[in-house]
Structures are given as structure tokens and as C-alpha cells.
Amino acid sequence: MFARINNYWRSGLFLRRSCHPAPLHQKLCLKSSSLSSLCELMNQHGCNSAPSRRWMHSHNRHVFALHYNELNELISGSEPNEVVGIADSALLKRMTTILRFKPGDQFVLFDLNSTYQLFKVVQIDKRMIKAIKLQHDQDEELLTLLNQRKKFTITASICMTKSKDTFEEMIYQCSSMGVNRIVPIITEEKKQQQHAEYFENKKERLNNIMIAAIEQSKQFYGTPFIETPISLSDYVTKISRNQSYDTERRIFLDVDGELSWMNLLRDIEQNKNQSRTTSINVLVGPERDLFDHERKYLKDMGFTSISLSKKIVYKSETAFTIAMGSIMSVIWNK
């Protein structure tokens, strides 16, 4: 088995170290595919692998989720159980050469408009993969969890950090956990133009990061919408003037917070049984933390300070990941 694993390494399925590291989204895509291939290899040899959701597996084969920007055009006008042809060269190469799809394998295609479709491979040749459209399993437990998830709208208000890598990591986490909306907040007025230019020039990169996260986590039910960067003072003004924010539960992370994180999780658990939609807005500050006048801004607009831990000071991205992960864990469980 280890000889075969070495072949995976030589063929490039495992990420090699380089003096010119690949962009974040390429690393993540590569890791996702390589780990899936390794798990498949281990299963063939009787090794145990991590459990996965039942509906995402078929005949012990991993069901990959792949981004395809022209998905809507591909499936429009076709009926369930109808065969369609996939001829996009980049997608075809990935499916046949890298992932080595075979007839009978199932896969999901999705786009960044929250459209997704389950397929099963029927025929493969050099120019086209023919696949049949399938209906997603009407698993009662899955449907219950999806309806439960729709009761919550999650907004991530992220104060821009000095390190772009840190901010991009939080974008990745938002996408992998199914956050609905991302609001980049500028706390340093001197860097307002710099951050604006970053978003204007890096739209494709941010999209690629979201795609990598969704492919890995399979949270293709809803793609985050990234709003235009806004200053903290303008954000507070926007909230005060928009009545749609009135029912929103707003919190910001603070090591000296008024409430413990468990208070929020208990509230979320109780709201799962209600018919109305619950909106939650989680704000995470910059590396330097929030100034006193910024905290006052937030508290005046109904934000409550909540502490993840009274004894541990987390980095921004770590605190954010813990916060979002625990929220989604409560929402996605019965």
C-alpha cells in the first residue's frame, strides 16, 4: 500500500514543498483531492477512515463537489434522469486525469449562485463526459437539517487585518461553514483606499478561495455574499437607518465580554424550534483589538460583547473559527 502512496506523491496529488508556494486556494484544492484519494486507497486496503455523511457517498466512493461556472446553462431545460454532456476542457481534465472518474461515480456540480446538481457518470471519452441528472436523496434527516439551517441567517462582520493571509483565511472559514453574508470592516481610515483597491483587484482570488472551501466542505447550499468594504462608523450608521437589522442578534468577540459564549449557543438551540428566521451578526475585531470608542459605537447599536474564554486571548482568525464553528455545530445538529 505504501508503494502506491508513493506513486500518488510522484504524480503530484500530494503538495510538494517549493520555494515558490502555491496560492492559498490551490493548496486547499490540492489537499482536498489528495486526502480524498488517500482515503479511497486506504478503504480499498481495509483501513479505517473518518466517517462522512451518508448521502455524500455511493458504493464507498467519495462524491466530489466541483465548481462549474456554466452549471445553470448545462442543466436548464433538462429533466431529472436525463443525460447531459460535459465538454468543458478544464473540468473534463480535472475529472478524468486528476480525480479519475469512472462510469457509475456520482458527483455534484455547483456555482457561486447557490445552484447545485447531483450527477452520475454514464460514459467517458476524451472529449466529453456523459452524466445523468439525479435527484438528491430524500433523506428525512438531511431534509430536517436543511430546513433547520434555513431558519438562521449568519453574518460575519470582519475587521480588516494587516495581513491579507489572515483575512483570506477567515473568508475561507466563512465559505466552508456556510455563512450567508460577509461584511469587511475598515477600522484604519488611513488604509481605506488600500483595502478598497485590494477588493477591486482580488475579486477572482477571493472567489477561488470560496470555491476551494465549498469543494472541501460541501457547503454548496448557500454561497456567502461579500459586501463592499465599509468603515466601522459608516457600518454603525447603516445599521441604525435600516429597520431590517432591528431583529438581528448582534455580538462582538471580546476577551472581557459581558456574557459567556454558552449564552449565545443556548439561545441558538432554543431558536431551532421556532418558525421565524433568526439573524445572527458576529463581529471580530482587528489584531490591535477594538478601541474604547469603537466598543461604544457597537454597544450603542445593540452589539453585545461575548467572551469565548476569560483566560485565553485568541488571534483574530482563531477566535473567529472557534465562534463560527460552534454556531454551525449547534445549527447543523438535531
C-alpha positions in Angstrom: 0.0 0.0 0.0 2.8 2.4 0.9 4.3 1.9 -2.6 1.1 3.0 -4.1 1.0 6.0 -1.8 4.5 7.0 -3.1 3.1 6.9 -6.6 0.4 9.4 -5.6 3.2 11.6 -4.3 5.2 11.3 -7.6 2.1 12.0 -9.7 1.6 15.3 -7.9 -1.5 14.5 -5.9 0.3 15.5 -2.8 1.5 19.1 -2.3 5.3 19.3 -2.7 7.3 21.9 -0.9 8.6 24.7 -3.1 10.5 27.9 -2.8 7.5 29.5 -4.6 4.5 28.4 -2.6 1.2 28.0 -4.4 -1.7 30.4 -3.7 -3.9 29.5 -0.8 -6.8 28.3 -2.8 -4.6 26.0 -4.9 -3.1 24.5 -1.8 -6.5 23.8 -0.4 -7.9 22.3 -3.6 -4.9 20.0 -3.8 -5.1 19.0 -0.2 -8.7 18.2 -0.6 -8.3 16.0 -3.6 -5.2 14.3 -2.3 -6.8 13.4 1.0 -9.9 12.1 -0.7 -7.7 9.9 -3.0 -5.7 8.7 0.0 -8.9 7.8 2.0 -10.1 5.9 -1.1 -6.9 4.0 -1.3 -7.0 3.2 2.4 -10.6 1.9 2.2 -9.5 -0.5 -0.6 -7.0 -2.0 1.7 -9.3 -2.3 4.7 -8.0 0.7 6.6 -10.4 2.9 8.7 -11.1 6.4 7.5 -13.1 9.3 9.0 -16.9 8.9 8.8 -18.7 11.0 6.3 -22.3 12.0 5.6 -24.2 9.1 4.1 -25.7 11.0 1.2 -22.3 12.2 0.0 -21.1 8.6 -0.6 -22.2 6.0 -3.1 -20.8 2.4 -3.2 -18.0 3.5 -0.9 -16.8 6.1 -3.5 -16.4 9.7 -2.4 -18.8 12.0 -4.1 -16.8 15.1 -5.1 -18.2 18.6 -5.2 -16.8 20.6 -8.2 -17.3 24.2 -9.2 -18.6 24.8 -12.7 -19.5 28.4 -13.6 -21.8 27.3 -16.5 -23.9 24.9 -14.4 -27.1 26.8 -14.9 -26.7 26.7 -18.7 -25.9 23.0 -18.5 -29.0 21.9 -16.6 -31.6 24.4 -17.8 -34.3 22.8 -19.8 -33.3 19.2 -18.9 -35.3 16.9 -16.7 -34.3 14.5 -13.8 -32.8 11.3 -15.1 -31.8 13.0 -18.4 -28.3 12.6 -19.7 -26.2 15.7 -20.3 -22.8 16.1 -21.9 -19.9 17.9 -20.1 -17.3 19.1 -22.6 -15.6 21.9 -20.7 -11.9 21.2 -21.2 -10.7 22.3 -17.7 -13.4 20.4 -15.9 -13.0 17.4 -18.2 -9.3 17.2 -17.5 -9.8 17.5 -13.7 -12.5 14.8 -13.7 -10.7 12.3 -15.9 -7.0 12.9 -15.2 -6.8 14.1 -11.6 -9.9 12.6 -10.0 -10.1 9.6 -12.4 -13.8 9.4 -12.6 -15.3 6.1 -13.7 -18.8 5.1 -15.1 -21.1 4.9 -12.1 -19.3 7.5 -10.0 -21.5 10.3 -8.6 -20.5 13.9 -8.2 -22.0 17.3 -7.5 -21.5 20.4 -9.7 -22.2 23.9 -8.1 -21.8 27.5 -8.9 -21.4 30.6 -6.8 -25.1 31.4 -7.1 -26.1 28.5 -4.8 -27.2 26.3 -7.7 -26.1 22.7 -7.4 -26.9 19.4 -9.1 -26.1 15.7 -8.4 -24.9 13.6 -11.4 -23.8 10.1 -12.1 -21.2 9.3 -14.8 -22.6 7.2 -17.7 -19.8 7.4 -20.3 -16.3 8.9 -20.6 -14.3 9.7 -23.6 -11.5 12.2 -24.5 -13.9 14.9 -25.5 -16.9 14.6 -23.2 -18.3 13.0 -20.0 -21.9 12.0 -20.3 -23.7 12.1 -17.0 -27.3 11.5 -15.8 -29.0 14.1 -13.6 -30.0 12.6 -10.3 -32.3 13.8 -7.6 -30.7 14.3 -4.2 -31.5 11.6 -1.8 -34.7 12.5 0.0 -33.2 11.6 3.3 -35.5 12.6 6.1 -32.7 13.6 8.5 -30.9 15.7 5.8 -34.1 17.5 4.9 -34.8 18.2 8.6 -31.3 19.7 9.0 -31.6 21.8 5.8 -34.9 23.2 6.9 -33.3 23.9 10.3 -30.4 25.7 8.7 -32.8 27.9 6.7 -34.1 29.3 10.0 -30.8 31.1 10.5 -29.1 34.0 8.7 -25.5 34.3 9.7 -23.5 37.5 9.0 -19.7 37.7 9.6 -18.6 41.2 10.2 -14.8 41.0 9.8 -12.5 43.9 10.7 -9.7 44.0 8.1 -6.4 42.8 9.3 -2.9 43.9 8.4 -2.1 40.5 7.0 -4.1 39.7 3.8 -3.4 36.0 4.5 -5.3 36.3 7.8 -8.3 37.9 6.2 -8.3 35.4 3.4 -8.2 32.6 5.9 -11.4 34.0 7.5 -13.0 34.2 4.1 -12.2 30.5 3.6 -13.7 29.6 7.0 -16.9 31.6 6.2 -17.3 29.7 3.0 -16.6 26.3 4.5 -19.1 26.8 7.3 -21.9 28.3 5.2 -22.0 31.9 6.3 -24.7 33.9 4.4 -23.1 37.3 4.3 -19.6 38.8 4.9 -19.1 42.4 5.7 -15.4 43.6 5.6 -15.0 46.5 8.0 -12.2 49.0 7.8 -11.0 50.3 11.2 -7.9 52.2 10.0 -9.0 55.2 8.0 -5.5 55.7 6.5 -5.8 52.3 4.8 -9.3 52.7 3.5 -8.1 53.3 -0.1 -5.7 50.4 0.1 -8.3 48.0 1.3 -10.7 49.2 -1.4 -8.1 48.6 -4.1 -7.4 45.1 -2.7 -11.1 44.1 -3.1 -11.3 45.6 -6.6 -8.1 43.8 -7.8 -8.6 40.5 -5.9 -12.2 39.5 -6.7 -11.1 36.5 -8.7 -8.7 35.3 -5.9 -11.4 35.7 -3.3 -13.8 33.7 -5.5 -11.2 31.0 -5.9 -10.8 30.8 -2.1 -14.5 30.5 -1.6 -14.7 27.7 -4.3 -11.9 25.8 -2.6 -13.6 26.0 0.7 -17.0 24.9 -0.7 -15.5 22.0 -2.6 -13.8 20.8 0.6 -16.7 21.3 3.0 -19.6 20.7 0.5 -21.5 23.7 1.8 -22.9 24.5 -1.6 -26.4 25.1 -0.3 -25.5 28.8 0.0 -22.5 30.8 -1.1 -21.5 33.8 1.1 -22.2 37.3 -0.4 -19.2 39.6 0.2 -20.3 43.2 0.6 -18.2 46.3 -0.3 -15.7 47.2 2.5 -17.1 49.8 4.8 -15.7 51.9 7.7 -16.9 51.0 11.2 -18.6 54.4 11.7 -20.4 54.0 8.4 -21.4 50.5 9.2 -22.9 51.6 12.5 -24.8 54.4 10.7 -26.1 51.9 8.1 -27.4 49.6 10.8 -29.2 52.4 12.6 -31.0 53.5 9.5 -32.1 50.1 8.2 -35.1 48.6 10.0 -34.3 45.1 8.7 -31.5 45.0 11.2 -33.9 45.5 14.1 -34.5 41.8 14.8 -30.8 40.8 14.4 -28.8 39.3 17.3 -25.5 41.2 17.3 -22.4 40.3 19.1 -18.7 41.1 19.1 -15.9 39.0 20.4 -14.2 40.4 23.4 -12.0 38.6 26.0 -13.6 40.7 28.7 -17.1 40.2 27.3 -20.3 40.8 29.3 -21.7 37.3 28.6 -20.1 33.9 28.0 -20.3 32.2 24.6 -22.5 29.4 26.1 -25.3 32.0 26.5 -25.4 32.5 22.7 -25.3 28.8 21.9 -28.2 28.1 24.3 -30.2 30.8 22.6 -29.5 29.3 19.2 -30.5 25.9 20.4 -33.9 27.2 21.7 -34.5 29.1 18.4 -34.2 26.0 16.3 -37.7 25.0 17.3 -39.2 28.4 16.2 -40.8 29.0 12.8 -39.3 32.5 12.3 -35.9 33.2 10.9 -33.2 34.2 13.4 -30.4 36.6 12.2 -27.0 36.5 14.0 -24.3 39.0 13.3 -20.8 38.1 14.7 -18.2 40.8 14.6 -14.5 40.1 15.1 -12.0 42.9 15.7 -8.6 43.6 14.2 -5.3 42.4 15.6 -4.9 45.5 17.7 -8.4 44.9 19.3 -11.2 47.4 19.3 -10.6 50.9 20.9 -13.0 52.0 23.7 -14.8 54.5 21.4 -15.3 51.7 18.8 -16.8 49.4 21.5 -19.1 52.2 22.4 -20.2 52.5 18.8 -21.1 48.9 18.7 -22.9 48.8 22.1 -25.0 51.8 21.1 -26.1 49.8 18.1 -27.2 46.8 20.1 -24.0 44.7 19.9 -23.3 42.6 23.0 -19.7 41.7 24.0 -19.3 38.0 24.4 -16.2 36.2 25.6 -15.0 32.9 24.2 -12.7 32.5 27.2 -11.8 34.7 30.2 -8.3 33.3 30.4 -7.2 32.9 26.7 -6.5 35.7 24.3 -7.0 34.3 20.8 -5.7 35.6 17.5 -8.4 37.1 15.3 -8.7 34.2 12.9 -8.6 31.6 15.7 -11.3 33.3 17.7 -13.4 33.7 14.5 -13.0 30.0 13.6 -14.0 28.8 17.1 -17.0 31.1 17.1 -18.4 30.2 13.7 -17.6 26.5 14.2 -19.5 26.3 17.4 -22.5 28.2 16.0 -22.7 26.0 12.9 -22.3 22.8 15.1 -25.4 23.7 17.1 -27.4 24.7 14.0 -26.5 21.6 12.0 -27.3 19.1 14.8 -30.7 17.9 16.0 
